[in-house]
């Protein structure tokens, strides 16, 4: 089958279909019903270049402290541009509490102006077409965020993703590139450091997912588990991570926009779950104690896997709920409930004996058995 050259629609004609966000206002994102990209892309590039030229002429002599510059293949979008405003609004709204403190400084679009860049786009389009046929008409093309330093972003735009970037993903969900869904940029922002220019940078990429499979934390997977699947997710119904396997990272991911933004240098406190949601409503025990108790019933390799999940949670690589789900899956609810209840009983007996002893010595302490000790490193297990 012959493929027409570069069939991706021009960003000036569509808003790239952020899921459900623009469904009432803009055409649905589509790769398989394109307009003539060659001519419209060229026209849009000329318009943008003209806008840049006019802006530079208008602001001659004005110095900007925060004006990120990237490769020649990128062109800046400005306030009032429909795509710029859509991306900005989508990005800020996905930051939660941090959104009120974050400022989008610049958005750049990849123009695919070079021969190799054009070839990468064509390759992406061919893969998308092939995936459509494999998956019965839906290639499952989504948008995803990827965070990196300015130098890393430039490297990706010029040369593509590298093996070093796979290592930077920490390998918790296997060997691949991890991206966050377009409505969850905060998952990437958490890991970003401030650059010398005082900014953080994000890539908004188009991603071919095809049929995704669930990949659990601690996986050593580096390719689809079978020919049925094409990519991975941490959760199929509400994903926070898209996993593109290393062998496909430069054919199934197409970087399209660079978002540069400023935010407080320390993001500590912006992603904390409210205390009211953290308090246990069922029997609990400190996680180190749970590991110690479970190690009496489980083989060493299984205990090490649980410890790996716990450390990942402590490093904020997985959520508390993900940790709980994985431990329940490994251990089983029957053993888990038994161990926690046994610990609970011992704690109550110990507390009762202590209170009785203190009363006998003439001390009234009014102990609350449900109060946790300050400073104890723990994870409350809910079962």
C-alpha positions in Angstrom: 0.0 0.0 0.0 1.3 3.4 -0.9 1.4 6.2 1.7 1.0 9.8 0.8 3.8 12.0 2.1 3.2 13.5 5.6 -0.5 13.3 6.3 -0.6 14.9 9.7 -3.0 17.8 9.8 -1.7 21.3 10.3 -1.9 22.6 13.9 -3.5 25.8 12.6 -6.6 23.8 11.5 -7.1 21.6 14.4 -6.3 21.7 18.1 -4.8 18.2 18.2 -7.9 16.9 20.1 -7.0 17.0 23.7 -9.4 14.3 24.8 -12.8 15.6 25.7 -11.4 19.1 26.4 -12.2 20.5 23.0 -14.8 18.1 21.7 -17.6 20.8 21.8 -15.5 23.5 20.2 -13.1 21.9 17.8 -12.9 19.0 15.3 -11.9 15.6 16.6 -8.2 14.8 16.3 -7.6 12.5 13.4 -4.6 11.0 11.6 -6.5 9.1 9.0 -8.6 11.8 7.4 -6.0 14.5 6.8 -6.0 17.7 4.8 -3.2 18.5 2.5 -0.5 18.9 5.1 2.3 20.0 2.8 0.7 23.2 1.7 -1.0 24.2 4.9 2.1 23.4 7.0 4.2 25.6 4.8 1.6 28.4 4.9 1.3 28.2 8.7 5.1 28.2 9.1 5.2 31.4 7.0 2.5 33.0 9.1 4.3 32.1 12.3 7.7 33.3 11.0 6.0 36.6 10.0 4.5 36.9 13.5 7.9 36.3 15.0 9.5 38.9 12.8 6.8 41.4 13.6 7.1 40.7 17.3 10.9 41.1 17.2 10.6 44.3 15.2 7.9 45.7 17.6 9.9 44.8 20.7 13.3 46.0 19.5 15.5 47.0 22.3 13.4 45.1 24.9 15.3 42.5 27.0 13.6 39.4 28.4 15.2 37.5 31.2 13.2 34.4 30.4 13.2 33.8 26.7 14.1 30.1 26.0 15.7 29.4 22.7 15.8 26.0 21.0 16.8 24.4 17.8 16.2 26.2 14.5 13.5 23.6 13.7 11.2 25.1 16.4 8.9 28.1 16.0 7.3 30.0 18.9 3.6 30.3 19.3 2.1 33.4 20.9 -0.8 34.3 23.1 -4.0 34.4 21.1 -3.0 31.5 18.9 -5.6 28.9 19.3 -3.2 26.0 19.8 -1.0 28.0 22.2 -4.0 28.9 24.4 -5.4 25.4 24.4 -2.1 23.8 25.4 -1.5 26.4 28.0 -4.9 26.0 29.5 -4.7 22.2 29.4 -1.2 22.2 31.0 -2.1 24.6 33.8 -5.4 22.9 34.7 -3.5 19.6 35.0 -1.1 20.9 37.6 -3.6 21.1 40.5 -2.6 23.4 43.3 0.7 24.2 41.4 -1.3 25.6 38.5 -1.9 28.9 40.5 1.8 29.4 40.9 3.0 28.2 37.5 3.5 30.6 34.6 3.8 29.4 31.0 6.6 31.5 29.6 6.8 30.1 26.0 5.4 27.4 23.8 7.4 26.2 20.7 6.1 24.0 17.8 8.2 21.5 15.9 8.1 22.5 12.2 9.8 19.3 10.9 11.7 21.5 8.5 14.7 19.4 8.0 15.0 16.3 5.8 15.5 13.9 8.8 12.7 15.6 10.7 10.4 15.1 7.7 11.4 11.5 7.5 10.6 10.9 11.2 7.2 12.4 10.7 6.6 10.2 7.7 7.7 7.2 9.7 5.3 8.0 12.5 2.5 8.4 10.0 3.3 5.0 8.4 3.3 3.3 11.8 0.0 5.0 12.7 -1.6 3.7 9.5 -0.2 0.2 10.1 -1.5 0.3 13.7 -4.9 1.3 12.4 -5.1 -1.9 10.3 -3.8 -4.0 13.2 -6.3 -2.6 15.7 -9.4 -2.6 13.5 -9.3 1.1 12.5 -8.1 2.8 15.7 -4.4 3.3 16.2 -5.1 4.8 19.7 -3.0 7.9 19.2 -2.9 10.0 22.3 -1.0 13.0 23.5 1.6 12.6 26.3 3.9 14.7 28.4 7.6 14.1 28.8 9.8 16.2 31.0 13.5 16.9 30.7 16.2 19.5 30.9 16.6 22.1 28.1 19.6 20.1 26.7 17.6 16.9 26.8 14.7 18.5 25.0 17.0 19.8 22.3 18.6 16.4 21.9 15.3 14.7 21.5 14.0 17.2 19.0 17.2 16.8 16.9 18.2 13.2 17.4 15.3 11.4 19.1 15.2 9.5 22.4 18.3 7.7 23.6 19.1 4.8 25.8 20.2 7.2 28.5 16.7 8.5 28.7 15.4 5.0 29.3 17.7 4.8 32.3 16.4 8.1 33.5 13.0 6.6 33.7 14.3 4.4 36.6 13.0 1.2 35.1 10.1 0.8 37.6 7.7 -0.1 34.8 10.1 -1.9 32.6 12.5 -0.7 29.9 11.0 2.1 27.9 10.0 5.8 27.8 7.4 6.9 30.3 5.0 9.6 29.3 2.1 11.1 31.3 -1.4 11.5 29.7 -2.2 15.0 28.5 -4.5 15.6 31.5 -1.7 14.7 34.0 1.3 16.8 33.4 1.9 16.9 37.1 3.3 13.4 37.0 6.2 14.6 34.9 6.6 18.0 36.6 7.3 16.3 40.0 10.6 15.1 38.6 11.8 18.2 36.9 14.6 20.4 38.2 15.0 24.1 37.5 17.4 25.0 34.7 20.0 27.7 34.6 17.4 30.0 33.0 15.1 29.5 35.9 12.6 27.5 33.8 11.4 23.9 33.6 10.7 22.3 30.2 8.2 19.8 29.0 7.6 18.0 25.7 4.1 17.4 24.4 4.3 14.4 22.1 1.9 12.5 20.0 2.1 8.8 21.0 0.9 5.7 19.1 -0.4 3.3 21.8 -2.3 0.7 19.8 -3.6 -1.9 22.2 -2.1 -1.3 25.7 -1.5 -3.8 28.4 -1.2 -3.2 32.2 2.4 -3.1 33.4 2.8 -3.5 37.1 5.5 -1.7 39.2 8.7 -3.8 39.5 8.2 -5.2 36.0 11.3 -6.2 34.0 9.4 -6.1 30.8 11.1 -4.5 27.7 8.7 -5.5 24.9 5.0 -6.4 24.5 4.1 -9.6 26.4 2.5 -10.9 23.2 1.7 -9.8 19.6 -1.7 -8.7 20.8 -0.3 -5.7 22.6 1.7 -2.7 21.5 2.4 -0.5 24.6 1.9 -0.4 28.3 0.0 1.6 30.9 0.0 1.5 34.7 -3.8 1.5 34.7 -6.0 1.0 31.7 -9.1 2.8 33.1 -7.2 5.8 34.6 -3.6 5.8 33.4 -0.9 8.0 34.8 1.8 6.5 32.7 2.1 5.6 29.0 4.9 3.1 28.5 6.5 3.0 25.0 9.0 0.1 24.8 12.6 1.1 24.1 12.6 -0.5 20.6 9.7 1.7 19.6 10.6 5.0 21.3 11.6 6.8 18.1 8.9 5.4 15.8 5.9 5.6 18.2 6.6 9.0 19.8 6.5 12.2 17.8 7.6 15.3 19.7 5.4 18.3 18.7 5.6 21.1 21.3 8.0 22.4 23.9 6.4 24.1 26.9 8.7 26.3 29.1 7.3 27.4 32.4 8.3 29.0 35.7 7.2 27.7 39.1 8.5 27.8 42.7 12.0 26.4 43.0 10.7 23.9 45.6 7.5 22.1 44.7 7.3 20.4 48.1 3.8 20.6 49.5 2.0 21.1 46.2 1.4 17.4 45.7 0.7 16.3 49.2 -2.6 14.4 49.8 -4.7 16.2 52.4 -4.4 14.7 55.9 -8.1 14.0 56.0 -7.6 11.5 53.1 -4.6 9.9 54.6 -6.1 8.9 58.0 -6.7 5.2 58.3 -10.3 4.0 58.5 -9.5 0.3 59.0 -6.8 -1.8 60.9 -3.3 -0.5 60.2 0.3 -1.2 61.0 3.7 0.4 60.2 4.9 -0.9 56.9 8.4 -1.9 58.1 6.6 -4.0 60.8 4.4 -5.5 58.1 7.4 -6.5 56.0 9.0 -8.0 59.0 5.9 -10.0 59.8 5.3 -11.1 56.3 8.9 -12.3 55.9 8.1 -15.1 58.3 5.6 -16.5 55.8 7.1 -15.5 52.4 10.2 -16.6 50.4 13.1 -14.0 50.4 12.6 -13.1 46.7 8.9 -12.1 47.4 9.9 -10.1 50.5 12.5 -8.3 48.4 9.9 -7.4 45.8 7.6 -5.9 48.4 10.6 -3.9 49.7 11.3 -2.7 46.2 7.7 -1.4 45.9 7.9 0.3 49.3 11.1 2.1 48.4 9.5 3.2 45.1 6.6 4.7 47.1 9.0 6.4 49.5 10.8 7.9 46.4 7.4 9.1 45.1 7.6 6.9 42.0 4.3 5.1 42.8 1.3 6.2 44.8 0.3 4.8 48.1 -2.7 3.2 46.5 -0.5 1.5 43.9 1.7 0.1 46.6 -1.3 -1.3 48.5 -2.7 -2.9 45.4 0.6 -4.6 44.6 1.1 -5.9 48.1 -2.4 -7.3 48.1 -1.8 -8.9 44.8 1.5 -10.5 46.0 0.5 -11.5 49.5 -3.2 -12.1 49.2 -5.9 -10.6 51.4 -6.2 -13.6 53.6 -2.6 -13.5 54.9 -2.5 -9.7 54.9 -5.6 -9.4 57.0 -4.4 -12.1 59.4 -1.0 -10.4 59.9 -2.5 -6.9 60.4 -5.1 -8.1 62.8 -2.5 -10.0 64.8 -0.4 -6.9 65.0 -3.5 -4.8 66.0 -4.3 -7.3 68.8 -0.8 -7.2 70.1 -0.8 -3.4 70.1 -4.1 -3.2 72.0 -2.9 -5.7 74.6 0.4 -3.9 75.0 -1.3 -0.5 75.3 -3.8 -1.9 77.8 -1.0 -3.4 79.9 0.9 -0.1 79.8 -2.1 1.9 80.8 -2.8 -0.5 83.7 0.8 -0.2 84.9 0.7 3.6 84.7 -2.6 3.8 86.5 -1.2 1.6 89.3 1.7 4.1 89.6 -0.8 6.9 89.9 -0.4 8.3 86.4 -3.5 9.0 84.2 -2.6 9.1 80.6 -5.9 8.6 78.7 -4.2 6.7 75.8 -5.9 6.6 72.4 -5.1 3.3 70.7 -5.6 4.7 67.2 -3.0 7.5 67.5 0.2 6.8 65.6 3.7 7.7 67.0 5.2 10.9 65.6 8.1 10.4 63.2 7.4 6.7 62.6 8.2 5.8 59.0 5.2 3.9 58.0 2.5 3.3 55.4 -1.0 2.6 56.6 -2.3 -0.6 55.0 -6.1 -0.6 54.3 -7.7 -3.9 53.7 
